[in-house]
């Protein structure tokens, strides 16, 4: 939970700094959801490619849509409901303001790299190189 609060704080500040002061809370929540969806997709791809290679099962798009909707609802109650975003921002303003951006930057990069490694490995598997 603390890590999600940290990410929310950092992405909120990022949205304010780039000029999206109209709705930085919503955009921070949306960005965390997008990154979390990539992690979910990476996990599903890794499990499907490496453990269920001969399986003919396919996942419906509704599973992925349901994951995004459920995660958005959870984040709404964690960050937006009853003004919790203001409490998080005020609570951690002194602690997280400054140069502690490493995990906020690595969180989406790791998901993106893992996604690309998965499809490259699958491509090599289909070509018979692996």
N, CA, C and O atoms as a Tinker XYZ file with bonds, in Angstrom:
   520  protein
     1  N      0.820000   -1.185000    0.000000    73     2
     2  CA     0.000000    0.000000    0.000000    64     1     3
     3  C      0.874000    1.263000    0.000000    63     2     4     5
     4  O      0.573000    2.236000   -0.692000    81     3
     5  N      1.926000    1.234000    0.762000    73     3     6
     6  CA     2.813000    2.396000    0.832000    64     5     7
     7  C      3.473000    2.656000   -0.523000    63     6     8     9
     8  O      3.677000    3.807000   -0.909000    81     7
     9  N      3.805000    1.583000   -1.239000    73     7    10
    10  CA     4.411000    1.743000   -2.555000    64     9    11
    11  C      3.410000    2.385000   -3.521000    63    10    12    13
    12  O      3.787000    3.247000   -4.315000    81    11
    13  N      2.151000    1.977000   -3.459000    73    11    14
    14  CA     1.141000    2.592000   -4.317000    64    13    15
    15  C      0.931000    4.066000   -3.963000    63    14    16    17
    16  O      0.725000    4.896000   -4.849000    81    15
    17  N      0.981000    4.386000   -2.677000    73    15    18
    18  CA     0.885000    5.791000   -2.281000    64    17    19
    19  C      2.071000    6.590000   -2.815000    63    18    20    21
    20  O      1.911000    7.720000   -3.275000    81    19
    21  N      3.258000    5.993000   -2.751000    73    19    22
    22  CA     4.454000    6.643000   -3.292000    64    21    23
    23  C      4.294000    6.897000   -4.791000    63    22    24    25
    24  O      4.576000    7.993000   -5.274000    81    23
    25  N      3.837000    5.875000   -5.527000    73    23    26
    26  CA     3.641000    6.040000   -6.964000    64    25    27
    27  C      2.583000    7.102000   -7.249000    63    26    28    29
    28  O      2.752000    7.930000   -8.144000    81    27
    29  N      1.506000    7.074000   -6.492000    73    27    30
    30  CA     0.454000    8.071000   -6.683000    64    29    31
    31  C      1.005000    9.476000   -6.461000    63    30    32    33
    32  O      0.742000   10.384000   -7.249000    81    31
    33  N      1.760000    9.649000   -5.397000    73    31    34
    34  CA     2.330000   10.965000   -5.090000    64    33    35
    35  C      3.254000   11.438000   -6.209000    63    34    36    37
    36  O      3.172000   12.584000   -6.651000    81    35
    37  N      4.121000   10.559000   -6.655000    73    35    38
    38  CA     5.083000   10.937000   -7.698000    64    37    39
    39  C      4.385000   11.238000   -9.027000    63    38    40    41
    40  O      4.730000   12.216000   -9.690000    81    39
    41  N      3.416000   10.419000   -9.424000    73    39    42
    42  CA     2.725000   10.652000  -10.687000    64    41    43
    43  C      1.796000   11.864000  -10.596000    63    42    44    45
    44  O      1.584000   12.556000  -11.592000    81    43
    45  N      1.246000   12.122000   -9.418000    73    43    46
    46  CA     0.453000   13.332000   -9.213000    64    45    47
    47  C      1.334000   14.568000   -9.413000    63    46    48    49
    48  O      0.964000   15.495000  -10.134000    81    47
    49  N      2.491000   14.569000   -8.771000    73    47    50
    50  CA     3.406000   15.709000   -8.933000    64    49    51
    51  C      3.878000   15.849000  -10.369000    63    50    52    53
    52  O      4.028000   16.965000  -10.865000    81    51
    53  N      4.109000   14.748000  -11.033000    73    51    54
    54  CA     4.529000   14.781000  -12.427000    64    53    55
    55  C      3.442000   15.418000  -13.297000    63    54    56    57
    56  O      3.745000   16.230000  -14.171000    81    55
    57  N      2.186000   15.056000  -13.063000    73    55    58
    58  CA     1.087000   15.629000  -13.841000    64    57    59
    59  C      0.945000   17.123000  -13.585000    63    58    60    61
    60  O      0.641000   17.883000  -14.504000    81    59
    61  N      1.160000   17.547000  -12.356000    73    59    62
    62  CA     1.096000   18.976000  -12.044000    64    61    63
    63  C      2.231000   19.714000  -12.744000    63    62    64    65
    64  O      2.025000   20.806000  -13.274000    81    63
    65  N      3.426000   19.129000  -12.752000    73    63    66
    66  CA     4.588000   19.789000  -13.356000    64    65    67
    67  C      4.493000   19.889000  -14.873000    63    66    68    69
    68  O      4.985000   20.857000  -15.452000    81    67
    69  N      3.872000   18.913000  -15.529000    73    67    70
    70  CA     3.777000   18.973000  -16.992000    64    69    71
    71  C      2.587000   19.796000  -17.459000    63    70    72    73
    72  O      2.330000   19.892000  -18.659000    81    71
    73  N      1.862000   20.389000  -16.523000    73    71    74
    74  CA     0.792000   21.304000  -16.900000    64    73    75
    75  C     -0.586000   20.695000  -16.931000    63    74    76    77
    76  O     -1.514000   21.317000  -17.446000    81    75
    77  N     -0.753000   19.509000  -16.403000    73    75    78
    78  CA    -2.062000   18.877000  -16.361000    64    77    79
    79  C     -2.664000   19.075000  -14.972000    63    78    80    81
    80  O     -2.996000   18.107000  -14.289000    81    79
    81  N     -2.801000   20.318000  -14.565000    73    79    82
    82  CA    -3.316000   20.630000  -13.244000    64    81    83
    83  C     -4.815000   20.475000  -13.127000    63    82    84    85
    84  O     -5.360000   20.570000  -12.027000    81    83
    85  N     -5.502000   20.236000  -14.248000    73    83    86
    86  CA    -6.958000   20.085000  -14.213000    64    85    87
    87  C     -7.383000   18.806000  -13.498000    63    86    88    89
    88  O     -8.286000   18.818000  -12.662000    81    87
    89  N     -6.734000   17.728000  -13.833000    73    87    90
    90  CA    -7.124000   16.439000  -13.256000    64    89    91
    91  C     -5.908000   15.553000  -12.982000    63    90    92    93
    92  O     -5.839000   14.442000  -13.507000    81    91
    93  N     -4.965000   16.005000  -12.190000    73    91    94
    94  CA    -3.775000   15.187000  -11.931000    64    93    95
    95  C     -4.073000   13.941000  -11.115000    63    94    96    97
    96  O     -3.375000   12.937000  -11.254000    81    95
    97  N     -5.090000   13.984000  -10.268000    73    95    98
    98  CA    -5.435000   12.816000   -9.454000    64    97    99
    99  C     -5.904000   11.687000  -10.357000    63    98   100   101
   100  O     -5.449000   10.551000  -10.225000    81    99
   101  N     -6.816000   11.997000  -11.279000    73    99   102
   102  CA    -7.336000   10.972000  -12.182000    64   101   103
   103  C     -6.236000   10.428000  -13.091000    63   102   104   105
   104  O     -6.171000    9.221000  -13.327000    81   103
   105  N     -5.381000   11.294000  -13.597000    73   103   106
   106  CA    -4.321000   10.833000  -14.501000    64   105   107
   107  C     -3.288000    9.993000  -13.764000    63   106   108   109
   108  O     -2.748000    9.045000  -14.334000    81   107
   109  N     -3.002000   10.323000  -12.506000    73   107   110
   110  CA    -2.074000    9.502000  -11.724000    64   109   111
   111  C     -2.659000    8.113000  -11.505000    63   110   112   113
   112  O     -1.955000    7.113000  -11.636000    81   111
   113  N     -3.936000    8.050000  -11.173000    73   111   114
   114  CA    -4.603000    6.757000  -10.980000    64   113   115
   115  C     -4.635000    5.979000  -12.286000    63   114   116   117
   116  O     -4.402000    4.770000  -12.293000    81   115
   117  N     -4.918000    6.652000  -13.381000    73   115   118
   118  CA    -4.964000    5.993000  -14.681000    64   117   119
   119  C     -3.593000    5.454000  -15.087000    63   118   120   121
   120  O     -3.504000    4.365000  -15.655000    81   119
   121  N     -2.535000    6.196000  -14.805000    73   119   122
   122  CA    -1.185000    5.744000  -15.152000    64   121   123
   123  C     -0.781000    4.532000  -14.314000    63   122   124   125
   124  O     -0.164000    3.601000  -14.831000    81   123
   125  N     -1.121000    4.536000  -13.036000    73   123   126
   126  CA    -0.827000    3.373000  -12.188000    64   125   127
   127  C     -1.611000    2.164000  -12.685000    63   126   128   129
   128  O     -1.091000    1.048000  -12.691000    81   127
   129  N     -2.845000    2.376000  -13.097000    73   127   130
   130  CA    -3.654000    1.276000  -13.633000    64   129   131
   131  C     -3.054000    0.737000  -14.921000    63   130   132   133
   132  O     -3.001000   -0.476000  -15.123000    81   131
   133  N     -2.606000    1.620000  -15.784000    73   131   134
   134  CA    -1.984000    1.182000  -17.038000    64   133   135
   135  C     -0.730000    0.358000  -16.777000    63   134   136   137
   136  O     -0.538000   -0.694000  -17.386000    81   135
   137  N      0.109000    0.825000  -15.887000    73   135   138
   138  CA     1.330000    0.078000  -15.562000    64   137   139
   139  C      0.994000   -1.256000  -14.910000    63   138   140   141
   140  O      1.629000   -2.269000  -15.207000    81   139
   141  N      0.013000   -1.266000  -14.035000    73   139   142
   142  CA    -0.399000   -2.517000  -13.390000    64   141   143
   143  C     -0.980000   -3.494000  -14.402000    63   142   144   145
   144  O     -0.777000   -4.704000  -14.296000    81   143
   145  N     -1.708000   -2.960000  -15.390000    73   143   146
   146  CA    -2.226000   -3.821000  -16.445000    64   145   147
   147  C     -1.086000   -4.444000  -17.239000    63   146   148   149
   148  O     -1.160000   -5.615000  -17.611000    81   147
   149  N     -0.038000   -3.676000  -17.503000    73   147   150
   150  CA     1.116000   -4.244000  -18.200000    64   149   151
   151  C      1.770000   -5.352000  -17.369000    63   150   152   153
   152  O      2.187000   -6.372000  -17.917000    81   151
   153  N      1.860000   -5.154000  -16.053000    73   151   154
   154  CA     2.408000   -6.218000  -15.206000    64   153   155
   155  C      1.522000   -7.459000  -15.242000    63   154   156   157
   156  O      2.023000   -8.581000  -15.316000    81   155
   157  N      0.215000   -7.261000  -15.189000    73   155   158
   158  CA    -0.724000   -8.389000  -15.285000    64   157   159
   159  C     -0.577000   -9.092000  -16.624000    63   158   160   161
   160  O     -0.534000  -10.321000  -16.680000    81   159
   161  N     -0.500000   -8.330000  -17.688000    73   159   162
   162  CA    -0.322000   -8.899000  -19.018000    64   161   163
   163  C      1.007000   -9.633000  -19.130000    63   162   164   165
   164  O      1.078000  -10.704000  -19.732000    81   163
   165  N      2.053000   -9.065000  -18.557000    73   163   166
   166  CA     3.361000   -9.721000  -18.562000    64   165   167
   167  C      3.311000  -11.048000  -17.826000    63   166   168   169
   168  O      3.868000  -12.044000  -18.289000    81   167
   169  N      2.653000  -11.060000  -16.697000    73   167   170
   170  CA     2.541000  -12.290000  -15.918000    64   169   171
   171  C      1.750000  -13.353000  -16.680000    63   170   172   173
   172  O      2.145000  -14.519000  -16.712000    81   171
   173  N      0.656000  -12.958000  -17.281000    73   171   174
   174  CA    -0.156000  -13.910000  -18.061000    64   173   175
   175  C      0.633000  -14.427000  -19.256000    63   174   176   177
   176  O      0.601000  -15.621000  -19.553000    81   175
   177  N      1.337000  -13.540000  -19.937000    73   175   178
   178  CA     2.140000  -13.966000  -21.087000    64   177   179
   179  C      3.244000  -14.918000  -20.650000    63   178   180   181
   180  O      3.472000  -15.938000  -21.301000    81   179
   181  N      3.924000  -14.604000  -19.573000    73   179   182
   182  CA     5.012000  -15.462000  -19.100000    64   181   183
   183  C      4.491000  -16.838000  -18.704000    63   182   184   185
   184  O      5.081000  -17.854000  -19.070000    81   183
   185  N      3.410000  -16.876000  -17.973000    73   183   186
   186  CA     2.843000  -18.168000  -17.567000    64   185   187
   187  C      2.370000  -18.959000  -18.771000    63   186   188   189
   188  O      2.596000  -20.166000  -18.855000    81   187
   189  N      1.718000  -18.286000  -19.698000    73   187   190
   190  CA     1.182000  -18.981000  -20.866000    64   189   191
   191  C      2.303000  -19.484000  -21.785000    63   190   192   193
   192  O      2.233000  -20.608000  -22.282000    81   191
   193  N      3.315000  -18.676000  -22.010000    73   191   194
   194  CA     4.379000  -19.058000  -22.926000    64   193   195
   195  C      5.292000  -20.133000  -22.353000    63   194   196   197
   196  O      5.702000  -21.041000  -23.076000    81   195
   197  N      5.611000  -20.046000  -21.080000    73   195   198
   198  CA     6.649000  -20.905000  -20.534000    64   197   199
   199  C      6.130000  -22.114000  -19.773000    63   198   200   201
   200  O      6.863000  -23.087000  -19.594000    81   199
   201  N      4.896000  -22.076000  -19.326000    73   199   202
   202  CA     4.377000  -23.204000  -18.567000    64   201   203
   203  C      3.251000  -23.942000  -19.272000    63   202   204   205
   204  O      3.031000  -25.125000  -19.012000    81   203
   205  N      2.539000  -23.267000  -20.154000    73   203   206
   206  CA     1.427000  -23.889000  -20.856000    64   205   207
   207  C      1.633000  -23.782000  -22.358000    63   206   208   209
   208  O      0.736000  -23.358000  -23.087000    81   207
   209  N      2.808000  -24.164000  -22.812000    73   207   210
   210  CA     3.186000  -23.990000  -24.215000    64   209   211
   211  C      2.289000  -24.802000  -25.145000    63   210   212   213
   212  O      1.881000  -24.304000  -26.194000    81   211
   213  N      1.982000  -26.030000  -24.782000    73   211   214
   214  CA     1.186000  -26.873000  -25.671000    64   213   215
   215  C     -0.306000  -26.673000  -25.462000    63   214   216   217
   216  O     -1.119000  -27.288000  -26.152000    81   215
   217  N     -0.661000  -25.840000  -24.543000    73   215   218
   218  CA    -2.070000  -25.609000  -24.245000    64   217   219
   219  C     -2.721000  -24.803000  -25.356000    63   218   220   221
   220  O     -2.115000  -23.890000  -25.918000    81   219
   221  N     -3.942000  -25.147000  -25.659000    73   219   222
   222  CA    -4.683000  -24.407000  -26.677000    64   221   223
   223  C     -5.672000  -23.433000  -26.047000    63   222   224   225
   224  O     -6.550000  -22.906000  -26.730000    81   223
   225  N     -5.534000  -23.197000  -24.764000    73   223   226
   226  CA    -6.450000  -22.280000  -24.099000    64   225   227
   227  C     -6.119000  -20.842000  -24.487000    63   226   228   229
   228  O     -4.958000  -20.457000  -24.624000    81   227
   229  N     -7.149000  -20.093000  -24.652000    73   227   230
   230  CA    -6.986000  -18.674000  -24.920000    64   229   231
   231  C     -7.823000  -17.905000  -23.904000    63   230   232   233
   232  O     -8.884000  -18.352000  -23.468000    81   231
   233  N     -7.321000  -16.765000  -23.553000    73   231   234
   234  CA    -8.045000  -15.927000  -22.608000    64   233   235
   235  C     -8.891000  -14.920000  -23.379000    63   234   236   237
   236  O     -8.444000  -14.327000  -24.361000    81   235
   237  N    -10.086000  -14.750000  -22.923000    73   235   238
   238  CA   -10.986000  -13.795000  -23.544000    64   237   239
   239  C    -10.556000  -12.380000  -23.210000    63   238   240   241
   240  O     -9.906000  -12.142000  -22.192000    81   239
   241  N    -10.916000  -11.458000  -24.057000    73   239   242
   242  CA   -10.597000  -10.055000  -23.790000    64   241   243
   243  C    -11.341000   -9.544000  -22.573000    63   242   244   245
   244  O    -10.956000   -8.534000  -21.985000    81   243
   245  N    -12.397000  -10.230000  -22.193000    73   243   246
   246  CA   -13.186000   -9.792000  -21.037000    64   245   247
   247  C    -12.423000   -9.962000  -19.729000    63   246   248   249
   248  O    -12.670000   -9.225000  -18.775000    81   247
   249  N    -11.503000  -10.916000  -19.667000    73   247   250
   250  CA   -10.674000  -11.053000  -18.475000    64   249   251
   251  C     -9.804000   -9.809000  -18.275000    63   250   252   253
   252  O     -9.647000   -9.316000  -17.158000    81   251
   253  N     -9.256000   -9.327000  -19.355000    73   251   254
   254  CA    -8.380000   -8.164000  -19.280000    64   253   255
   255  C     -9.179000   -6.895000  -18.979000    63   254   256   257
   256  O     -8.738000   -6.046000  -18.204000    81   255
   257  N    -10.341000   -6.773000  -19.590000    73   255   258
   258  CA   -11.197000   -5.622000  -19.312000    64   257   259
   259  C    -11.657000   -5.647000  -17.862000    63   258   260   261
   260  O    -11.695000   -4.609000  -17.201000    81   259
   261  N    -12.005000   -6.828000  -17.369000    73   259   262
   262  CA   -12.436000   -6.956000  -15.971000    64   261   263
   263  C    -11.296000   -6.594000  -15.019000    63   262   264   265
   264  O    -11.525000   -5.946000  -13.997000    81   263
   265  N    -10.070000   -7.009000  -15.348000    73   263   266
   266  CA    -8.933000   -6.656000  -14.493000    64   265   267
   267  C     -8.763000   -5.154000  -14.416000    63   266   268   269
   268  O     -8.586000   -4.610000  -13.326000    81   267
   269  N     -8.812000   -4.475000  -15.540000    73   267   270
   270  CA    -8.632000   -3.029000  -15.551000    64   269   271
   271  C     -9.744000   -2.346000  -14.759000    63   270   272   273
   272  O     -9.480000   -1.438000  -13.971000    81   271
   273  N    -10.982000   -2.778000  -14.965000    73   271   274
   274  CA   -12.095000   -2.158000  -14.244000    64   273   275
   275  C    -12.007000   -2.400000  -12.741000    63   274   276   277
   276  O    -12.236000   -1.484000  -11.951000    81   275
   277  N    -11.678000   -3.616000  -12.345000    73   275   278
   278  CA   -11.553000   -3.913000  -10.923000    64   277   279
   279  C    -10.420000   -3.110000  -10.308000    63   278   280   281
   280  O    -10.565000   -2.570000   -9.211000    81   279
   281  N     -9.300000   -3.027000  -10.999000    73   279   282
   282  CA    -8.173000   -2.267000  -10.460000    64   281   283
   283  C     -8.492000   -0.778000  -10.397000    63   282   284   285
   284  O     -8.076000   -0.103000   -9.455000    81   283
   285  N     -9.223000   -0.250000  -11.381000    73   283   286
   286  CA    -9.628000    1.149000  -11.321000    64   285   287
   287  C    -10.551000    1.417000  -10.135000    63   286   288   289
   288  O    -10.432000    2.448000   -9.473000    81   287
   289  N    -11.458000    0.501000   -9.870000    73   287   290
   290  CA   -12.367000    0.652000   -8.732000    64   289   291
   291  C    -11.599000    0.602000   -7.421000    63   290   292   293
   292  O    -11.854000    1.398000   -6.517000    81   291
   293  N    -10.653000   -0.337000   -7.315000    73   291   294
   294  CA    -9.836000   -0.428000   -6.101000    64   293   295
   295  C     -9.036000    0.855000   -5.900000    63   294   296   297
   296  O     -8.972000    1.379000   -4.788000    81   295
   297  N     -8.428000    1.357000   -6.963000    73   295   298
   298  CA    -7.652000    2.589000   -6.849000    64   297   299
   299  C     -8.532000    3.795000   -6.564000    63   298   300   301
   300  O     -8.099000    4.730000   -5.891000    81   299
   301  N     -9.759000    3.787000   -7.065000    73   299   302
   302  CA   -10.674000    4.875000   -6.741000    64   301   303
   303  C    -10.900000    4.941000   -5.232000    63   302   304   305
   304  O    -10.859000    6.017000   -4.636000    81   303
   305  N    -11.137000    3.783000   -4.626000    73   303   306
   306  CA   -11.367000    3.773000   -3.190000    64   305   307
   307  C    -10.084000    4.019000   -2.397000    63   306   308   309
   308  O    -10.145000    4.532000   -1.279000    81   307
   309  N     -8.941000    3.669000   -2.945000    73   307   310
   310  CA    -7.678000    3.919000   -2.249000    64   309   311
   311  C     -7.231000    5.373000   -2.325000    63   310   312   313
   312  O     -6.663000    5.894000   -1.365000    81   311
   313  N     -7.478000    6.032000   -3.450000    73   311   314
   314  CA    -6.883000    7.345000   -3.673000    64   313   315
   315  C     -7.874000    8.504000   -3.806000    63   314   316   317
   316  O     -7.548000    9.621000   -3.405000    81   315
   317  N     -9.036000    8.284000   -4.338000    73   315   318
   318  CA    -9.921000    9.399000   -4.668000    64   317   319
   319  C    -11.085000    9.537000   -3.693000    63   318   320   321
   320  O    -11.460000   10.655000   -3.338000    81   319
   321  N    -11.650000    8.447000   -3.265000    73   319   322
   322  CA   -12.858000    8.444000   -2.446000    64   321   323
   323  C    -12.648000    9.235000   -1.157000    63   322   324   325
   324  O    -11.670000    9.024000   -0.441000    81   323
   325  N    -13.580000   10.149000   -0.869000    73   323   326
   326  CA   -13.570000   10.992000    0.334000    64   325   327
   327  C    -12.290000   11.829000    0.484000    63   326   328   329
   328  O    -11.833000   12.065000    1.602000    81   327
   329  N    -11.724000   12.268000   -0.622000    73   327   330
   330  CA   -10.577000   13.169000   -0.573000    64   329   331
   331  C     -9.298000   12.560000   -0.049000    63   330   332   333
   332  O     -8.466000   13.264000    0.524000    81   331
   333  N     -9.127000   11.269000   -0.235000    73   331   334
   334  CA    -7.909000   10.618000    0.264000    64   333   335
   335  C     -6.662000   11.097000   -0.463000    63   334   336   337
   336  O     -5.561000   11.030000    0.083000    81   335
   337  N     -6.827000   11.578000   -1.690000    73   335   338
   338  CA    -5.654000   12.053000   -2.429000    64   337   339
   339  C     -5.017000   13.245000   -1.723000    63   338   340   341
   340  O     -3.792000   13.341000   -1.652000    81   339
   341  N     -5.825000   14.139000   -1.209000    73   339   342
   342  CA    -5.285000   15.304000   -0.501000    64   341   343
   343  C     -4.575000   14.890000    0.776000    63   342   344   345
   344  O     -3.549000   15.465000    1.139000    81   343
   345  N     -5.124000   13.889000    1.459000    73   343   346
   346  CA    -4.488000   13.406000    2.685000    64   345   347
   347  C     -3.138000   12.766000    2.386000    63   346   348   349
   348  O     -2.173000   12.974000    3.120000    81   347
   349  N     -3.070000   11.992000    1.313000    73   347   350
   350  CA    -1.813000   11.338000    0.926000    64   349   351
   351  C     -0.774000   12.384000    0.548000    63   350   352   353
   352  O      0.388000   12.286000    0.945000    81   351
   353  N     -1.189000   13.374000   -0.210000    73   351   354
   354  CA    -0.257000   14.401000   -0.665000    64   353   355
   355  C      0.272000   15.204000    0.518000    63   354   356   357
   356  O      1.473000   15.463000    0.595000    81   355
   357  N     -0.586000   15.596000    1.425000    73   355   358
   358  CA    -0.148000   16.368000    2.587000    64   357   359
   359  C      0.695000   15.530000    3.550000    63   358   360   361
   360  O      1.653000   16.026000    4.143000    81   359
   361  N      0.333000   14.273000    3.694000    73   359   362
   362  CA     1.044000   13.387000    4.629000    64   361   363
   363  C      2.488000   13.143000    4.195000    63   362   364   365
   364  O      3.390000   13.084000    5.031000    81   363
   365  N      2.702000   13.003000    2.903000    73   363   366
   366  CA     4.019000   12.600000    2.400000    64   365   367
   367  C      4.754000   13.711000    1.656000    63   366   368   369
   368  O      5.759000   13.444000    0.997000    81   367
   369  N      4.281000   14.933000    1.746000    73   367   370
   370  CA     4.895000   16.014000    0.974000    64   369   371
   371  C      6.371000   16.211000    1.310000    63   370   372   373
   372  O      7.195000   16.323000    0.403000    81   371
   373  N      6.717000   16.256000    2.581000    73   371   374
   374  CA     8.112000   16.463000    2.969000    64   373   375
   375  C      8.966000   15.228000    2.733000    63   374   376   377
   376  O     10.147000   15.325000    2.399000    81   375
   377  N      8.353000   14.072000    2.911000    73   375   378
   378  CA     9.110000   12.816000    2.816000    64   377   379
   379  C      9.519000   12.485000    1.380000    63   378   380   381
   380  O     10.653000   12.072000    1.141000    81   379
   381  N      8.610000   12.662000    0.428000    73   379   382
   382  CA     8.858000   12.192000   -0.926000    64   381   383
   383  C      9.151000   13.294000   -1.929000    63   382   384   385
   384  O      9.379000   13.000000   -3.102000    81   383
   385  N      9.152000   14.538000   -1.515000    73   383   386
   386  CA     9.514000   15.609000   -2.433000    64   385   387
   387  C     11.031000   15.647000   -2.511000    63   386   388   389
   388  O     11.716000   15.639000   -1.489000    81   387
   389  N     11.536000   15.687000   -3.705000    73   387   390
   390  CA    12.984000   15.723000   -3.871000    64   389   391
   391  C     13.440000   14.772000   -4.949000    63   390   392   393
   392  O     12.786000   14.631000   -5.982000    81   391
   393  N     14.550000   14.125000   -4.715000    73   391   394
   394  CA    15.198000   13.337000   -5.746000    64   393   395
   395  C     14.951000   11.837000   -5.626000    63   394   396   397
   396  O     15.749000   11.052000   -6.138000    81   395
   397  N     13.903000   11.423000   -4.986000    73   395   398
   398  CA    13.602000    9.997000   -4.851000    64   397   399
   399  C     12.654000    9.557000   -5.966000    63   398   400   401
   400  O     11.516000    9.176000   -5.696000    81   399
   401  N     13.109000    9.607000   -7.198000    73   399   402
   402  CA    12.266000    9.282000   -8.333000    64   401   403
   403  C     12.555000    7.896000   -8.920000    63   402   404   405
   404  O     11.896000    7.491000   -9.879000    81   403
   405  N     13.492000    7.187000   -8.385000    73   403   406
   406  CA    13.965000    5.960000   -9.016000    64   405   407
   407  C     12.849000    4.952000   -9.244000    63   406   408   409
   408  O     12.676000    4.475000  -10.366000    81   407
   409  N     12.089000    4.618000   -8.210000    73   407   410
   410  CA    11.054000    3.588000   -8.368000    64   409   411
   411  C      9.876000    4.074000   -9.193000    63   410   412   413
   412  O      9.211000    3.273000   -9.850000    81   411
   413  N      9.608000    5.361000   -9.170000    73   411   414
   414  CA     8.532000    5.898000   -9.998000    64   413   415
   415  C      8.896000    5.815000  -11.485000    63   414   416   417
   416  O      8.019000    5.696000  -12.340000    81   415
   417  N     10.185000    5.880000  -11.780000    73   415   418
   418  CA    10.639000    5.751000  -13.161000    64   417   419
   419  C     10.774000    4.285000  -13.558000    63   418   420   421
   420  O     10.406000    3.903000  -14.669000    81   419
   421  N     11.297000    3.471000  -12.660000    73   419   422
   422  CA    11.508000    2.059000  -12.977000    64   421   423
   423  C     10.209000    1.257000  -13.075000    63   422   424   425
   424  O     10.149000    0.273000  -13.813000    81   423
   425  N      9.180000    1.658000  -12.351000    73   423   426
   426  CA     7.919000    0.906000  -12.350000    64   425   427
   427  C      7.351000    0.719000  -13.762000    63   426   428   429
   428  O      7.066000   -0.421000  -14.129000    81   427
   429  N      7.171000    1.761000  -14.574000    73   427   430
   430  CA     6.667000    1.526000  -15.934000    64   429   431
   431  C      7.720000    0.958000  -16.875000    63   430   432   433
   432  O      7.381000    0.226000  -17.805000    81   431
   433  N      8.996000    1.282000  -16.650000    73   431   434
   434  CA    10.040000    0.790000  -17.556000    64   433   435
   435  C     10.189000   -0.722000  -17.439000    63   434   436   437
   436  O     10.331000   -1.410000  -18.450000    81   435
   437  N     10.159000   -1.241000  -16.224000    73   435   438
   438  CA    10.273000   -2.697000  -16.032000    64   437   439
   439  C      9.113000   -3.417000  -16.704000    63   438   440   441
   440  O      9.313000   -4.448000  -17.345000    81   439
   441  N      7.904000   -2.886000  -16.566000    73   439   442
   442  CA     6.745000   -3.514000  -17.206000    64   441   443
   443  C      6.893000   -3.516000  -18.719000    63   442   444   445
   444  O      6.586000   -4.513000  -19.372000    81   443
   445  N      7.361000   -2.410000  -19.278000    73   443   446
   446  CA     7.526000   -2.303000  -20.727000    64   445   447
   447  C      8.620000   -3.248000  -21.233000    63   446   448   449
   448  O      8.442000   -3.921000  -22.248000    81   447
   449  N      9.729000   -3.293000  -20.536000    73   447   450
   450  CA    10.832000   -4.172000  -20.944000    64   449   451
   451  C     10.423000   -5.635000  -20.831000    63   450   452   453
   452  O     10.703000   -6.429000  -21.729000    81   451
   453  N      9.764000   -5.994000  -19.737000    73   451   454
   454  CA     9.310000   -7.373000  -19.542000    64   453   455
   455  C      8.330000   -7.771000  -20.649000    63   454   456   457
   456  O      8.390000   -8.895000  -21.148000    81   455
   457  N      7.436000   -6.871000  -21.035000    73   455   458
   458  CA     6.492000   -7.137000  -22.116000    64   457   459
   459  C      7.228000   -7.415000  -23.422000    63   458   460   461
   460  O      6.901000   -8.366000  -24.131000    81   459
   461  N      8.218000   -6.590000  -23.739000    73   459   462
   462  CA     8.960000   -6.769000  -24.986000    64   461   463
   463  C      9.816000   -8.029000  -24.964000    63   462   464   465
   464  O      9.944000   -8.708000  -25.983000    81   463
   465  N     10.397000   -8.345000  -23.822000    73   463   466
   466  CA    11.178000   -9.587000  -23.720000    64   465   467
   467  C     10.269000  -10.794000  -23.939000    63   466   468   469
   468  O     10.671000  -11.759000  -24.590000    81   467
   469  N      9.052000  -10.750000  -23.403000    73   467   470
   470  CA     8.111000  -11.856000  -23.587000    64   469   471
   471  C      7.789000  -12.097000  -25.048000    63   470   472   473
   472  O      7.861000  -13.233000  -25.516000    81   471
   473  N      7.433000  -11.048000  -25.778000    73   471   474
   474  CA     7.061000  -11.294000  -27.167000    64   473   475
   475  C      8.261000  -11.648000  -28.030000    63   474   476   477
   476  O      8.114000  -12.376000  -29.012000    81   475
   477  N      9.453000  -11.147000  -27.684000    73   475   478
   478  CA    10.649000  -11.525000  -28.447000    64   477   479
   479  C     10.975000  -13.003000  -28.214000    63   478   480   481
   480  O     11.315000  -13.723000  -29.153000    81   479
   481  N     10.871000  -13.450000  -26.961000    73   479   482
   482  CA    11.105000  -14.871000  -26.666000    64   481   483
   483  C     10.080000  -15.734000  -27.385000    63   482   484   485
   484  O     10.436000  -16.782000  -27.924000    81   483
   485  N      8.818000  -15.323000  -27.408000    73   483   486
   486  CA     7.793000  -16.099000  -28.098000    64   485   487
   487  C      8.059000  -16.124000  -29.598000    63   486   488   489
   488  O      7.850000  -17.150000  -30.245000    81   487
   489  N      8.515000  -15.012000  -30.155000    73   487   490
   490  CA     8.840000  -14.978000  -31.561000    64   489   491
   491  C      9.979000  -15.957000  -31.872000    63   490   492   493
   492  O      9.934000  -16.684000  -32.865000    81   491
   493  N     10.997000  -15.964000  -31.009000    73   491   494
   494  CA    12.117000  -16.896000  -31.224000    64   493   495
   495  C     11.650000  -18.341000  -31.041000    63   494   496   497
   496  O     12.138000  -19.228000  -31.741000    81   495
   497  N     10.729000  -18.599000  -30.127000    73   495   498
   498  CA    10.188000  -19.940000  -29.957000    64   497   499
   499  C      9.428000  -20.382000  -31.206000    63   498   500   501
   500  O      9.537000  -21.535000  -31.623000    81   499
   501  N      8.668000  -19.481000  -31.797000    73   499   502
   502  CA     7.908000  -19.814000  -33.000000    64   501   503
   503  C      8.814000  -20.049000  -34.193000    63   502   504   505
   504  O      8.468000  -20.827000  -35.082000    81   503
   505  N      9.958000  -19.398000  -34.233000    73   503   506
   506  CA    10.897000  -19.589000  -35.321000    64   505   507
   507  C     11.763000  -20.828000  -35.118000    63   506   508   509
   508  O     12.479000  -21.239000  -36.032000    81   507
   509  N     11.704000  -21.418000  -33.946000    73   507   510
   510  CA    12.484000  -22.617000  -33.671000    64   509   511
   511  C     13.885000  -22.334000  -33.172000    63   510   512   513
   512  O     14.692000  -23.257000  -33.062000    81   511
   513  N     14.192000  -21.108000  -32.872000    73   511   514
   514  CA    15.529000  -20.767000  -32.395000    64   513   515
   515  C     15.704000  -21.068000  -30.917000    63   514   516   517
   516  O     16.833000  -21.220000  -30.450000    81   515
   517  N     14.612000  -21.157000  -30.174000    73   515   518
   518  CA    14.682000  -21.492000  -28.752000    64   517   519
   519  C     13.997000  -22.809000  -28.492000    63   518   520
   520  O     13.949000  -23.264000  -27.349000    81   519
